[in-house]
Amino acid sequence: MSPEIIYYLIIGIITFNFLLDSFLDYLNYTRFDAKPPESLEYLYDTSEYVKSQNYKKDKFKFGVVQSTFSLMLILIFLSLEGFQIVNSIANQYADYSILVSLLFFGILFLASELLSLPFDYYFTFTIEERYGFNTTSKGLFWKDKLKSFLLTIVLGGVILGLILVFYNYVGTDFWWYTWIFVAIISVLLNMFYAKLLVPLFNKQAPLEDGNLRSKIEKYASRMNFNLENVFVIDGSKRSKKANAYFSGFGKEKRVTLFDTLINDLNDEEIVAVLAHEVGHYKKKHIIVNLFISIVNVGFTLWLLSLFVSEPLLAQALGVNETSFHVGLVAFSFLYAPISLITGIFTNILSRKFEYQADNFAKSTFSGEYLSSALKKLSKNSLSNLTPHPAYVYFHFSHPPLIERLRNLKNNL
């Protein structure tokens, strides 16, 4: 196979992904004006439903502009042999191969961040602001961006640097060492994410004593579920959208409730949401997802080890010298179809897990309160009540609201 064929294969994959996503987005767009399911007609009044439709339409139009811009940019970049230009700059300012690779990815990351900033800013302060979701200040927006940038540079640089060390010392067998390293990092992040990373962006505080905490503790005790760590996070300083999540395991497990969730739901509905999260833990979903993620990483790294040193990959991107960083970029383009398939699989599994967690909450607490909580959260976030089935299949990690409500009603 020649470099030219690989080049056009990369172009074809990029274009196919764009067309597929655009087609799915359009299918979903055609359902925005559909009447809500009969059982949900009362959820919005007329003006609220029009607002929710306009919100989805504005996000769709924004997505079209952003994705088209990204496609044109990468195609122009490839046609101008942009990776060769970046590689030359990296080699000009660094001598050691590891430093060259780090500088190469650093330049690409910086360029990507700068190009995405206007879109992020517009979405936050125009679209989210227009529909009453945004609560972040411009100062906080820029502070978040700076923190995220520095965190990515530091953590990403350390992780990538170690991977490059493995590659330099053991060659294509680097994937074993990298796999073990990434698996350890994944476990540690899962356990200590809320303790180490969340505080960089949000304040967390233990849920205060009162009726809500008493009801949560009563439920946890009845489930024989040791839940000492229930925290409230100040999500309202950025958005009015509500959320809750479970993190860690063992002694480090904790439930985090957004303050917006506490404001939007009553105590029983919050306990029902928490029961759903406990269901994920009891059903071992966290462990299964972590295991699948680690296996997927191992498979990806193994494939990468087979091709990363192939000169044809670098030549396909217009780079004459073979290097780990250029091979990695070319591989990431070629891996996209496999990533699409694994993404579909993980979404199918995730939706199945959501049903199981819903059923657990129903059987151990209340399906009625969970249903009312889901309705309120959907209404307050102006979510799509009529998504296209194809869009759901490819993109939804959670079942549509109507399907979750039907499952709660029918599953005994």
C-alpha positions as CSV (number, residue, x, y, z in Angstrom):
1,M,0.0,0.0,0.0
2,S,1.4,3.4,-1.0
3,P,1.4,6.6,1.2
4,E,-1.0,8.1,-1.3
5,I,-3.6,5.4,-0.7
6,I,-3.3,5.8,3.0
7,Y,-3.6,9.6,2.7
8,Y,-6.8,9.2,0.7
9,L,-8.0,6.6,3.1
10,I,-7.6,9.0,6.0
11,I,-9.4,11.7,4.0
12,G,-12.2,9.2,3.3
13,I,-12.5,8.2,7.0
14,I,-12.6,11.9,8.1
15,T,-15.2,12.7,5.5
16,F,-17.3,9.6,6.2
17,N,-17.4,10.4,10.0
18,F,-18.5,14.0,9.2
19,L,-21.2,12.9,6.8
20,L,-22.5,10.2,9.2
21,D,-22.6,12.6,12.2
22,S,-24.3,15.3,10.0
23,F,-26.9,12.8,8.7
24,L,-27.7,11.6,12.3
25,D,-27.9,15.2,13.5
26,Y,-30.2,16.0,10.6
27,L,-32.4,13.0,11.4
28,N,-32.6,14.2,15.0
29,Y,-33.4,17.7,13.8
30,T,-36.4,16.5,11.8
31,R,-37.9,15.3,15.1
32,F,-37.6,18.6,17.0
33,D,-41.1,19.8,15.9
34,A,-42.7,16.5,16.6
35,K,-45.4,16.4,19.3
36,P,-44.2,15.0,22.6
37,P,-45.4,11.5,23.5
38,E,-48.9,11.5,24.8
39,S,-47.8,10.6,28.4
40,L,-45.5,13.6,28.4
41,E,-47.8,16.2,26.8
42,Y,-48.4,17.9,30.1
43,L,-44.7,18.2,31.0
44,Y,-44.4,21.5,29.1
45,D,-46.9,24.2,28.4
46,T,-47.0,25.6,24.9
47,S,-44.5,28.4,25.4
48,E,-42.1,26.1,27.3
49,Y,-42.2,23.5,24.6
50,V,-41.5,26.1,21.9
51,K,-38.6,27.2,24.0
52,S,-37.2,23.7,24.3
53,Q,-37.6,23.2,20.5
54,N,-35.8,26.5,19.8
55,Y,-33.0,25.5,22.2
56,K,-32.4,22.3,20.3
57,K,-32.5,24.0,16.9
58,D,-30.0,26.6,18.0
59,K,-27.7,23.9,19.3
60,F,-28.1,22.0,16.0
61,K,-27.2,25.0,13.9
62,F,-24.3,25.8,16.1
63,G,-23.1,22.2,15.8
64,V,-23.3,22.4,12.0
65,V,-21.1,25.4,11.9
66,Q,-18.6,24.0,14.3
67,S,-18.3,20.6,12.7
68,T,-18.1,22.1,9.2
69,F,-15.4,24.4,10.3
70,S,-13.5,21.5,11.9
71,L,-13.7,19.4,8.8
72,M,-12.5,22.2,6.5
73,L,-9.7,23.0,8.8
74,I,-8.3,19.5,9.0
75,L,-8.7,18.9,5.3
76,I,-6.8,22.2,4.5
77,F,-4.2,21.3,7.2
78,L,-3.6,17.9,5.6
79,S,-3.5,19.3,2.0
80,L,-0.8,21.8,3.1
81,E,1.2,19.1,4.9
82,G,0.6,20.8,8.2
83,F,1.9,17.9,10.2
84,Q,5.3,18.2,8.4
85,I,5.3,22.0,9.3
86,V,4.6,21.3,13.0
87,N,7.2,18.5,13.0
88,S,9.8,20.8,11.5
89,I,9.1,23.4,14.2
90,A,9.4,20.8,16.9
91,N,12.7,19.5,15.6
92,Q,14.0,23.1,15.3
93,Y,13.5,23.8,19.0
94,A,14.2,20.4,20.5
95,D,16.9,17.8,19.9
96,Y,16.0,14.8,22.0
97,S,13.2,12.6,20.4
98,I,11.0,12.7,23.5
99,L,11.1,16.5,23.7
100,V,10.4,16.7,20.0
101,S,7.3,14.6,20.5
102,L,6.1,16.5,23.5
103,L,6.6,19.8,21.7
104,F,4.8,18.5,18.6
105,F,1.7,17.5,20.5
106,G,2.0,20.7,22.6
107,I,1.8,22.8,19.4
108,L,-1.2,20.9,18.1
109,F,-3.0,21.1,21.5
110,L,-2.4,24.8,21.8
111,A,-3.7,25.4,18.3
112,S,-6.7,23.3,19.0
113,E,-7.5,25.1,22.2
114,L,-7.2,28.5,20.5
115,L,-9.4,27.6,17.6
116,S,-12.1,26.1,19.9
117,L,-12.2,29.1,22.3
118,P,-14.5,31.3,20.2
119,F,-17.0,28.4,19.8
120,D,-16.9,27.6,23.6
121,Y,-17.3,31.3,24.4
122,Y,-20.2,31.8,22.0
123,F,-22.0,28.6,23.2
124,T,-21.7,29.6,26.8
125,F,-22.5,33.3,26.7
126,T,-24.9,33.3,23.7
127,I,-26.8,30.0,23.5
128,E,-26.7,28.9,27.1
129,E,-27.2,32.5,28.2
130,R,-30.2,33.0,25.9
131,Y,-32.1,30.0,27.4
132,G,-31.2,30.9,31.0
133,F,-28.8,28.1,31.8
134,N,-25.5,30.0,32.0
135,T,-24.5,31.3,35.4
136,T,-20.8,31.5,34.9
137,S,-19.0,34.9,34.8
138,K,-16.5,35.7,32.0
139,G,-13.8,35.8,34.6
140,L,-14.6,32.3,35.8
141,F,-14.9,31.1,32.2
142,W,-11.3,32.2,31.4
143,K,-10.1,30.9,34.8
144,D,-11.5,27.5,34.0
145,K,-9.9,27.5,30.6
146,L,-6.5,28.4,32.0
147,K,-6.8,25.7,34.7
148,S,-7.9,23.1,32.2
149,F,-5.1,24.1,29.9
150,L,-2.4,23.8,32.5
151,L,-3.8,20.6,33.9
152,T,-3.8,19.0,30.5
153,I,-0.2,20.2,29.8
154,V,1.1,18.9,33.2
155,L,-0.8,15.6,33.4
156,G,-0.9,15.0,29.7
157,G,2.8,15.8,29.4
158,V,3.8,13.5,32.2
159,I,1.7,10.6,30.9
160,L,2.8,11.1,27.3
161,G,6.4,11.5,28.4
162,L,6.4,8.1,30.2
163,I,4.8,6.4,27.2
164,L,7.5,7.9,25.0
165,V,10.2,6.6,27.5
166,F,8.6,3.1,27.2
167,Y,8.7,3.3,23.4
168,N,12.3,4.5,23.3
169,Y,13.5,1.7,25.6
170,V,11.5,-1.3,24.6
171,G,10.3,-0.4,21.1
172,T,7.0,-1.9,19.9
173,D,6.6,-3.8,23.2
174,F,5.8,-0.4,24.8
175,W,2.1,-1.2,24.6
176,W,2.4,-3.7,27.5
177,Y,4.1,-1.2,29.8
178,T,1.7,1.6,28.7
179,W,-1.3,-0.6,29.2
180,I,-0.3,-1.4,32.8
181,F,0.5,2.3,33.4
182,V,-2.8,3.5,32.0
183,A,-4.8,0.9,33.9
184,I,-3.2,2.1,37.2
185,I,-3.9,5.7,36.3
186,S,-7.5,4.8,35.5
187,V,-8.1,3.1,38.8
188,L,-6.5,5.9,40.8
189,L,-8.5,8.6,38.9
190,N,-11.7,6.7,39.5
191,M,-10.9,6.5,43.2
192,F,-9.5,9.9,43.9
193,Y,-11.0,12.1,41.1
194,A,-13.4,13.8,43.5
195,K,-10.6,14.5,46.0
196,L,-7.8,15.6,43.7
197,L,-9.3,17.1,40.6
198,V,-12.8,18.4,41.4
199,P,-11.5,20.9,44.1
200,L,-9.5,22.6,41.4
201,F,-12.7,23.8,39.9
202,N,-15.5,23.5,42.4
203,K,-16.1,23.7,46.1
204,Q,-17.4,20.6,47.8
205,A,-18.9,20.3,51.2
206,P,-20.5,17.4,53.1
207,L,-24.3,17.4,53.0
208,E,-25.5,19.2,56.1
209,D,-27.5,17.5,58.8
210,G,-31.2,17.7,58.2
211,N,-34.2,15.9,56.7
212,L,-32.5,15.1,53.4
213,R,-29.4,13.6,55.0
214,S,-31.5,11.6,57.4
215,K,-33.5,10.2,54.6
216,I,-30.4,9.3,52.6
217,E,-28.8,7.7,55.7
218,K,-31.9,5.7,56.4
219,Y,-32.0,4.4,52.8
220,A,-28.3,3.6,52.8
221,S,-28.7,1.8,56.2
222,R,-31.6,-0.3,54.9
223,M,-29.5,-1.2,51.8
224,N,-26.6,-2.2,54.1
225,F,-24.6,0.4,52.0
226,N,-21.9,2.3,53.8
227,L,-22.3,5.8,52.6
228,E,-20.5,8.3,54.8
229,N,-19.4,10.5,51.9
230,V,-22.3,12.5,50.6
231,F,-21.1,15.8,49.2
232,V,-22.8,18.9,47.7
233,I,-20.9,20.6,44.8
234,D,-21.5,24.2,43.8
235,G,-22.5,23.5,40.2
236,S,-24.8,26.5,40.2
237,K,-21.9,28.9,39.8
238,R,-21.6,27.7,36.2
239,S,-25.0,26.4,35.1
240,K,-28.5,25.9,36.2
241,K,-28.5,22.3,34.9
242,A,-28.6,19.7,37.6
243,N,-26.6,16.5,38.0
244,A,-25.4,13.9,40.5
245,Y,-22.7,11.3,40.2
246,F,-21.1,8.3,42.0
247,S,-17.3,8.0,42.1
248,G,-14.7,5.8,43.7
249,F,-15.1,2.4,45.4
250,G,-14.3,0.9,48.7
251,K,-13.7,3.4,51.4
252,E,-13.3,6.1,48.8
253,K,-16.8,5.8,47.3
254,R,-18.9,8.9,47.5
255,V,-22.0,10.5,46.1
256,T,-21.9,14.0,44.8
257,L,-25.1,16.1,44.5
258,F,-25.1,19.3,42.6
259,D,-26.7,22.2,44.5
260,T,-28.9,22.7,41.5
261,L,-30.3,19.2,42.0
262,I,-31.1,19.9,45.6
263,N,-32.9,23.1,44.5
264,D,-34.9,21.4,41.7
265,L,-36.1,18.2,43.4
266,N,-37.8,17.4,46.7
267,D,-36.1,15.1,49.3
268,E,-37.8,11.9,48.1
269,E,-36.9,12.5,44.5
270,I,-33.3,13.1,45.5
271,V,-33.2,9.9,47.5
272,A,-34.6,8.1,44.4
273,V,-31.9,9.6,42.2
274,L,-29.3,8.5,44.8
275,A,-30.9,5.0,44.8
276,H,-30.3,4.9,41.1
277,E,-26.6,5.7,41.7
278,V,-26.4,3.1,44.4
279,G,-27.9,0.7,41.9
280,H,-24.9,1.3,39.6
281,Y,-22.6,0.4,42.5
282,K,-24.6,-2.7,43.6
283,K,-24.8,-4.0,40.1
284,K,-21.0,-3.6,39.7
285,H,-21.5,-1.2,36.7
286,I,-18.6,0.9,37.8
287,I,-16.2,-2.1,37.9
288,V,-17.5,-3.5,34.6
289,N,-17.2,-0.1,32.9
290,L,-13.6,0.3,34.2
291,F,-12.7,-3.2,33.1
292,I,-14.1,-2.7,29.6
293,S,-12.3,0.6,29.3
294,I,-9.0,-1.0,30.3
295,V,-9.5,-3.9,27.9
296,N,-10.3,-1.4,25.1
297,V,-7.2,0.6,25.9
298,G,-5.1,-2.5,25.8
299,F,-6.6,-3.5,22.4
300,T,-6.0,0.0,21.0
301,L,-2.4,0.1,22.2
302,W,-1.7,-3.3,20.8
303,L,-3.0,-2.2,17.4
304,L,-1.0,1.0,17.7
305,S,2.2,-1.0,18.4
306,L,1.7,-2.9,15.1
307,F,1.6,0.3,13.0
308,V,3.2,3.2,14.8
309,S,6.7,2.5,13.4
310,E,5.4,2.0,9.9
311,P,7.1,4.7,7.6
312,L,4.1,4.7,5.3
313,L,1.9,6.3,8.0
314,A,4.3,9.2,8.4
315,Q,4.7,9.6,4.7
316,A,0.9,9.6,4.2
317,L,0.9,12.8,6.4
318,G,3.7,14.3,4.4
319,V,6.4,13.6,7.0
320,N,9.5,12.0,5.6
321,E,11.0,10.8,8.9
322,T,9.4,8.0,11.0
323,S,8.5,9.0,14.5
324,F,6.2,7.9,17.3
325,H,4.2,11.1,17.4
326,V,3.5,11.2,13.6
327,G,2.6,7.5,13.6
328,L,0.3,8.1,16.5
329,V,-1.5,10.9,14.7
330,A,-2.0,8.8,11.5
331,F,-3.1,5.8,13.6
332,S,-5.7,8.0,15.4
333,F,-7.3,8.9,12.0
334,L,-7.3,5.3,10.8
335,Y,-8.7,3.9,14.1
336,A,-11.8,6.1,13.9
337,P,-14.1,3.3,12.4
338,I,-13.1,0.9,15.2
339,S,-13.7,3.7,17.7
340,L,-17.2,4.2,16.2
341,I,-18.0,0.5,16.6
342,T,-16.7,0.3,20.2
343,G,-18.6,3.5,21.0
344,I,-21.9,2.0,19.8
345,F,-21.2,-1.1,22.0
346,T,-20.5,1.0,25.1
347,N,-23.6,3.1,24.5
348,I,-25.8,0.0,24.2
349,L,-24.3,-1.4,27.4
350,S,-24.6,2.0,29.2
351,R,-28.3,2.2,28.3
352,K,-28.8,-1.3,29.6
353,F,-27.1,-0.4,32.9
354,E,-29.3,2.7,33.2
355,Y,-32.4,0.5,33.0
356,Q,-30.9,-1.8,35.6
357,A,-30.1,1.1,37.9
358,D,-33.6,2.5,37.4
359,N,-35.1,-0.9,38.3
360,F,-33.0,-1.1,41.4
361,A,-34.2,2.3,42.6
362,K,-37.7,1.3,41.9
363,S,-37.4,-2.0,43.8
364,T,-35.5,-0.5,46.8
365,F,-37.1,2.9,47.1
366,S,-39.7,4.3,44.7
367,G,-40.3,4.2,40.9
368,E,-42.8,7.0,41.3
369,Y,-40.4,9.4,42.8
370,L,-37.6,8.5,40.4
371,S,-40.1,9.1,37.5
372,S,-41.0,12.5,38.8
373,A,-37.3,13.3,39.3
374,L,-36.5,12.3,35.7
375,K,-39.4,14.4,34.4
376,K,-38.3,17.5,36.3
377,L,-34.7,17.1,35.3
378,S,-35.7,16.7,31.7
379,K,-38.0,19.7,31.7
380,N,-35.5,22.0,33.4
381,S,-32.7,21.1,31.0
382,L,-35.0,21.4,27.9
383,S,-34.0,18.0,26.8
384,N,-35.3,16.3,23.6
385,L,-38.4,14.3,24.3
386,T,-38.6,12.9,20.7
387,P,-35.0,11.9,19.7
388,H,-34.7,10.0,16.4
389,P,-34.0,6.2,17.1
390,A,-30.9,6.2,14.9
391,Y,-29.4,9.2,16.8
392,V,-30.2,7.4,20.1
393,Y,-28.5,4.2,18.9
394,F,-25.3,6.0,18.0
395,H,-25.0,8.7,20.6
396,F,-27.2,8.2,23.7
397,S,-25.5,6.7,26.7
398,H,-28.9,7.0,28.5
399,P,-32.3,5.8,27.2
400,P,-34.7,8.5,26.1
401,L,-37.0,9.8,28.9
402,I,-40.1,8.1,27.5
403,E,-38.3,4.7,27.4
404,R,-37.1,5.1,31.0
405,L,-40.6,6.0,32.2
406,R,-42.1,3.1,30.3
407,N,-39.6,0.7,31.8
408,L,-40.3,2.0,35.4
409,K,-44.0,1.7,34.8
410,N,-44.0,-1.8,33.3
411,N,-41.1,-3.5,35.1
412,L,-42.3,-5.1,38.3
